[in-house]
């Protein structure tokens, strides 16, 4: 697949992009925070992700906080339910927590990342991507991992693709190189996710409660005296019900 200027775009400098990680990345030394975008997590992954095989460096970002919340909510539901499904197999049952804390990172790049493939539905056939697999939110496919490899082999430095798990328009930005030295600023925010029941109350017991399979709640947590939240996430200073696009 040759490089086509008409199918490429630049990820701009100065714009905010978002990523959610475990709290382990929020170290006391801010100098280490740029590791959030070094792609090392994908290198160490045993299973890979939507656009990478295991061991392949990849930096996953979202262009809006809502897109980031939707993607994380999908996996949050799936991970908790998978944990519950396996309880009977363990000699000592460890119930996965129904409320978990993560870190939302707002990342601004110092210089633009050029030559990123615009993997829209319209452009998908040019990359050999089947749109029906690109837009299926219920699971990831080897097909997308293979086509990412072809896109990278054609000298693209990343891809931008629609998030199929967001109920609002948004995109995933998937970069193929370590971006830790290209960070102008990176700001962490504590963010909590919790499961809810069909009435919107916190899910408390897997043994007795029903679960809302298509929604959860999100809250951005701030410390006393902290600077005001930016407008993009200020609405999540209290618990907000968030509905991903798809059942987990």
C-alpha positions in Angstrom: 0.0 0.0 0.0 1.8 3.2 -1.1 1.8 6.4 0.9 -0.9 8.7 -0.4 -0.8 12.3 0.7 -4.6 12.5 0.3 -5.1 9.9 3.0 -2.7 11.4 5.6 -3.1 14.0 8.2 -1.2 15.6 11.1 -1.8 15.2 14.8 -1.4 18.8 15.8 0.8 20.4 18.4 -1.0 22.4 21.0 -4.2 20.4 21.0 -5.2 18.2 24.0 -5.4 14.5 23.6 -6.5 12.1 26.4 -5.5 8.7 27.8 -6.6 6.7 30.8 -4.1 4.5 32.8 -3.8 2.8 36.1 -2.8 5.0 39.0 0.7 3.4 39.0 1.6 5.9 36.3 1.0 8.9 38.5 4.3 8.8 40.2 5.5 11.5 42.7 8.1 12.6 40.2 6.3 14.4 37.3 9.4 13.8 35.2 8.2 10.2 34.8 4.7 11.1 33.6 5.7 11.3 30.0 6.1 7.5 30.1 2.4 7.5 29.6 3.0 8.1 25.9 6.1 5.9 25.3 4.1 2.9 24.1 5.9 0.5 26.4 2.7 -0.9 27.8 1.8 -2.2 24.3 5.3 -3.7 24.0 4.8 -5.6 27.2 1.2 -6.6 26.5 0.5 -10.4 26.3 -2.6 -10.0 24.2 -2.2 -6.8 22.2 -5.1 -4.4 21.5 -7.4 -3.2 18.8 -4.6 -2.0 16.5 -1.5 -3.8 17.7 -0.2 -7.3 18.2 1.6 -8.2 21.5 5.0 -6.7 21.7 4.4 -3.9 19.2 5.0 -0.3 20.4 1.7 1.7 20.2 0.4 4.8 21.9 -3.4 5.0 22.2 -5.0 8.4 22.7 -8.5 9.9 22.3 -9.3 13.3 20.9 -12.0 14.0 23.5 -12.5 13.0 27.2 -15.9 11.5 26.4 -14.3 9.2 23.9 -11.7 8.2 26.5 -14.4 7.5 29.0 -16.4 5.4 26.6 -13.4 3.2 25.6 -12.4 2.7 29.3 -16.0 2.0 30.4 -16.3 -0.8 27.8 -13.2 -2.5 29.2 -14.1 -1.7 32.8 -17.4 -3.6 32.4 -15.7 -6.4 30.6 -12.9 -6.9 33.1 -15.2 -6.8 36.1 -17.6 -9.3 34.6 -14.8 -11.6 33.5 -13.5 -11.5 37.1 -16.9 -12.4 38.4 -17.2 -15.2 35.9 -14.1 -16.8 37.2 -14.8 -16.7 40.9 -15.9 -20.3 41.1 -12.5 -21.4 39.7 -10.4 -19.8 42.5 -9.6 -21.5 45.8 -10.0 -18.1 47.4 -12.6 -15.8 45.9 -11.4 -12.2 45.2 -14.3 -10.1 44.0 -13.2 -7.4 41.6 -14.1 -3.9 42.9 -17.1 -2.3 41.4 -15.6 1.2 41.9 -12.1 1.7 40.6 -9.8 4.7 40.3 -7.8 5.5 37.2 -5.8 8.5 35.9 -7.0 10.6 33.0 -4.1 12.3 31.3 -4.4 15.5 29.2 -1.5 15.4 26.8 -0.3 18.3 24.5 2.5 17.6 22.0 5.4 19.9 21.4 5.5 19.3 17.6 2.9 17.9 15.3 3.0 14.2 14.3 2.8 14.2 10.5 1.8 11.4 8.1 -0.9 9.8 10.2 -3.3 7.7 8.2 -6.9 8.9 8.3 -8.7 5.6 8.8 -12.2 6.9 8.2 -15.0 4.6 6.9 -14.6 6.3 3.5 -10.8 5.6 3.5 -10.9 2.1 4.9 -10.9 0.3 1.6 -7.8 2.1 0.5 -6.0 0.5 3.4 -7.6 -2.9 2.8 -9.7 -2.5 6.0 -13.2 -4.0 5.9 -15.5 -1.3 7.2 -17.8 -3.9 8.9 -14.9 -4.9 11.1 -13.6 -1.4 11.7 -17.0 -0.3 13.0 -18.0 -3.3 15.1 -17.8 -2.1 18.7 -18.3 -5.5 20.4 -14.8 -6.9 19.9 -11.4 -6.4 18.3 -10.2 -8.3 15.3 -6.9 -9.7 14.0 -7.8 -8.1 10.7 -7.3 -4.6 12.2 -4.0 -5.6 13.7 -2.8 -6.9 10.3 -3.9 -3.8 8.5 -2.2 -1.6 11.1 1.0 -3.4 10.2 0.4 -2.7 6.5 -0.2 1.0 7.3 3.0 1.2 9.3 4.9 -0.6 6.6 3.8 2.1 4.1 5.7 4.6 6.3 2.7 6.1 8.1 3.5 7.1 11.7 0.1 6.4 13.1 -3.6 6.2 12.3 -6.7 8.1 13.4 -9.9 6.0 13.5 -13.5 6.5 14.8 -14.2 5.2 18.2 -17.0 2.7 17.9 -17.6 2.6 21.6 -18.5 6.2 22.1 -22.1 7.4 22.0 -20.8 10.8 21.0 -18.6 11.4 17.9 -14.9 10.9 18.7 -11.7 9.3 17.4 -8.9 7.2 18.6 -5.4 8.4 17.7 -3.0 5.5 17.5 0.7 6.4 17.2 3.4 4.0 16.3 6.4 5.6 18.0 7.5 6.6 21.4 6.1 10.2 22.0 7.6 10.8 25.5 10.1 13.3 24.2 7.5 15.2 22.2 5.4 16.3 25.2 4.8 20.0 25.8 2.6 19.3 28.8 0.9 16.4 30.5 -1.7 16.9 33.2 -3.1 14.1 35.4 -6.6 14.0 36.8 -7.9 11.3 39.1 -11.1 9.7 37.7 -13.4 7.1 39.2 -15.6 4.6 37.4 -18.3 2.6 39.1 -21.0 0.1 38.1 -24.6 0.8 38.6 -27.9 -1.1 38.7 -30.8 -0.6 36.3 -32.2 2.1 38.6 -29.0 4.1 38.5 -27.9 3.2 42.0 -24.4 1.9 42.7 -24.0 -1.8 42.1 -23.2 -3.3 45.5 -23.5 -7.1 45.3 -22.9 -9.5 42.5 -24.8 -12.1 44.5 -28.1 -10.1 44.8 -28.0 -7.1 42.5 -28.9 -6.6 38.9 -26.4 -4.8 36.7 -26.9 -2.1 34.1 -24.9 -3.6 31.3 -24.8 -0.6 29.0 -24.0 2.2 31.4 -21.8 3.2 34.3 -20.8 6.3 36.3 -17.8 8.5 36.0 -16.4 11.2 38.3 -13.3 13.3 38.1 -11.7 13.6 41.6 -9.9 16.8 42.7 -7.9 17.6 45.8 -8.9 20.5 48.1 -7.4 23.7 46.8 -6.7 22.2 43.3 -7.0 24.4 40.2 -10.4 24.4 38.6 -11.0 21.7 36.1 -10.8 22.6 32.4 -14.1 23.0 30.6 -13.7 19.7 28.8 -14.1 17.7 32.0 -15.6 20.2 34.5 -19.0 18.6 34.1 -17.7 15.4 35.6 -16.8 16.9 39.0 -19.8 14.9 40.3 -21.0 11.5 39.4 -22.3 11.4 35.8 -24.0 8.4 34.2 -22.2 7.6 31.0 -23.6 5.2 28.4 -21.1 3.6 26.0 -22.3 2.8 22.5 -22.3 -1.0 23.0 -22.9 -3.7 25.5 -19.6 -5.1 26.9 
